Amino acid sequence: MIPIKDIYVQERGEKYLIPGGMPVGIYVKTKGILVIGTSPVNGMSGETVEPAKYLLKSGDYICSVNGEKVSTKEELLDRVHEYGDQPMAFGIERNGERIEVAMEAVMTQEKAYKIGVWVRDDLAGVGTLTYTDTAGNYGALGHGVSDADTSTLIDMEKGLLYQTDIIGIIKGKRGTPGELTGIINYSSRYCLGDVKKNTKAGVYGKLDGIPEELTSEQQIPVGFKQEVQLGKAEIICTLEGERKSYDIEITQTNFNARETNKGIRFVVKDQELCALTGGIVQGMSGSPIVQNGRLVGAVTHVLVNDPTMGYGVLIENMLEMAK
């Protein structure tokens, strides 16, 4: 007897996308109020008290107070002030589970009730659009929107994508990552679309229409992981008001990388890009990587010790997360 193994084969048709490369402002509203950390407060008589210590921790989301939903910092402050020194039950989401925590606020020397917790209810930043299709479905950033203090992926309630203008470039150098600085105009007329998903491989949503910068761009085929080769490629980004391609060299691929957004490793070869930015800088995350006329990935990280070297996510992984 010769053992035979069943193999599942799925045929894939050619997929086409419009490569991005334009800067975008990303705004996300947290699902609940994110706890950054706890801190002591001074009571009326000068004593130091920590009401939230051991009860709340970084990464928790406060969703309700005594059964009343709260979604903004202002609502949380209002509920704490309303209940004063009465016992309060805080509805918390922790690691995907809902729990309740009992806590009492403290009247401080400023004559305000406090629970001694640092919180955040939204985030905003600048990144790069990776792709869109003709229906306006897009992917951007190449990695998730995470909180800088807790390093956790934001549990998002809703989000919006905005037109952004790059106004300055801080060059990267060994040991210090550079940065694109931009202006995000939160007026509705500059809103490009919504953000529906925040994942470890990027953010996704629907554009209200194809951005003007991309209306004349042609769709190109997607290159799946088995088509990515070591050697010449290019990244597309907008640095001085002009969407341009810059030369890179793919030096390594890892289809089983522990970190989804480090499937491609590359080095910047373009002297113009190196002169402008020093290499890869913050804000370029999401810049499409094109090789042999195919969209194969997006820029995600820079090596801090060498800004000319960076990582990218395979476009195949981005498209999988978009589903």
Secondary structure by P-SEA (a helix, b strand, c coil): cbbbbbbbbbbbcbbbbbbbcbbbbbbbbcccbbbcbbbbbbccccccccccccccccccccccccccccccaaaaaaaaaaacccbbbbbcccccbbbbbbbccccccccccccbbbbbcbbbbbbbbcccccccccccccccccccccccccccccbbbbbbbbcccccccccbbbbbbbbbccccccccbbbccccccbbbbbbcccccccccbbbbbbbccccccccccbbbbbcccccbbbbbbbcccccccccccccbbbbbccaaaaaccccccccccccbbbccccccccccccccccccccccccaaaaaaaac
